[in-house]
Structure formats: structure tokens, C-alpha cells
């Protein structure tokens, strides 16, 4: 399964690079159309390999882990503000605590789930 994912990543990267390199070429060039079609076909082929080998549950778990880790990181770094007119000091402690919990759950989903 790992080799299929690596092959899909290489195909997608090749397709993106082929399209990016063809941007600076002349629009009427016939080779440009061939390169663009090969690039699009590589992206579609790589995406097809990923979607057929990786189940939806794994993708949703990784997406949920990314979202939870992002929210947790925001609560740890961006939320604590102890201005008296905005929030009390105890609320920023609670925000940091909840942020640490969400960051740990998100990191677990991203790195170790499903094992």
C-alpha cells in the first residue's frame, strides 16, 4: 500500500510540475497541449490511485486530526489574552487546557490513527 501512495504522489507532483513549466511557453505550441494533457492525466491518475487505495474513513480521520490540532494550537498560542475588559485570567487557563487536549487528540489522529 505504501508503494501505491508513493507512486500516486510522484504522478501528482509530475503533473503539477508539467503544468507549471508549461505556463511560460507559447499558447499556440502543439507540444504545450501534449504536456498539459500528460500533466492533467498524471494528476487524475495519481488522484485515482490515492482514492482507490485509501479509504474514506482514513481521510476523514486525518482531516479531523488536522482541524483539531489547528484549533488546539490556536487555543494554546492565540487565545490567552488577559486584558481585564476581554476575559478573566481563569478563562485563558481553561483555554490553554482545552487547547492542549485538542492538540494531543489531533496529533494522535494525524500521526498514529489507524495503526
C-alpha positions in Angstrom: 0.0 0.0 0.0 2.9 2.4 0.7 4.3 2.0 -2.8 1.0 2.8 -4.4 0.8 6.0 -2.3 4.4 6.9 -3.3 3.5 6.3 -7.0 0.4 8.4 -6.7 2.4 11.2 -5.1 5.0 11.1 -7.8 2.3 11.2 -10.5 0.6 14.2 -8.9 3.9 16.0 -8.4 4.9 15.3 -12.1 1.5 16.6 -13.3 1.7 19.8 -11.3 5.3 20.4 -12.4 4.4 19.8 -16.0 1.6 22.3 -15.9 3.8 24.9 -14.1 6.6 24.6 -16.6 4.2 24.9 -19.5 2.8 28.2 -18.2 5.8 30.2 -19.7 5.5 28.6 -23.1 3.7 30.0 -26.2 0.0 29.2 -26.3 0.0 28.1 -29.9 2.7 25.5 -29.3 1.5 22.0 -30.1 3.9 20.4 -27.6 2.4 22.6 -24.9 -1.0 20.9 -25.4 0.6 17.5 -25.2 2.5 18.4 -22.0 -0.7 19.9 -20.5 -2.7 16.8 -21.3 0.0 14.5 -19.9 0.1 16.6 -16.7 -3.6 16.5 -16.3 -3.6 12.8 -16.9 -0.9 12.3 -14.3 -2.8 14.3 -11.7 -6.0 12.4 -12.4 -4.2 9.0 -12.4 -2.4 9.8 -9.1 -5.7 11.0 -7.5 -7.4 7.9 -8.7 -4.7 5.7 -7.1 -5.0 7.5 -3.8 -8.8 7.5 -3.8 -9.0 3.7 -4.6 -6.3 2.7 -2.1 -7.0 4.9 0.9 -10.4 4.5 2.4 -12.7 7.5 3.2 -12.5 6.8 6.9 -8.7 7.3 7.0 -9.0 10.5 5.0 -11.8 11.8 7.3 -9.7 10.9 10.4 -6.7 12.7 9.1 -8.8 15.8 8.3 -10.4 15.7 11.7 -6.9 15.4 13.3 -5.7 18.4 11.3 -8.6 20.5 12.3 -8.4 19.5 15.9 -4.7 20.2 16.1 -5.2 23.6 14.4 -7.9 24.6 16.9 -5.8 23.3 19.8 -2.7 25.2 18.6 -4.9 28.4 18.3 -6.2 27.9 21.8 -2.7 27.4 23.2 -1.0 30.3 21.3 -3.6 32.8 20.1 -6.4 32.6 22.7 -4.7 33.5 26.0 -5.3 37.2 26.5 -5.5 38.5 30.0 -6.9 42.0 29.3 -9.4 42.8 32.1 -12.1 44.0 29.7 -11.9 41.0 27.4 -11.8 37.9 29.7 -10.8 36.8 33.1 -7.4 35.1 33.8 -9.1 31.8 34.6 -10.7 31.7 31.2 -7.3 31.8 29.5 -6.1 28.9 31.7 -9.1 26.9 30.7 -8.5 27.8 27.0 -4.9 26.6 27.2 -6.0 23.4 28.9 -8.7 22.7 26.3 -6.1 23.6 23.6 -3.6 21.1 24.9 -6.2 18.3 25.0 -7.4 19.1 21.4 -3.8 19.3 20.2 -2.9 15.9 21.7 -6.1 14.3 20.2 -5.4 15.9 16.8 -1.8 14.8 16.8 -2.8 11.3 17.6 -5.3 11.2 14.8 -2.7 12.7 12.3 0.2 10.5 13.3 -0.9 7.2 14.8 -4.5 6.5 13.7 -5.4 4.0 12.3 -2.4 1.9 13.3 
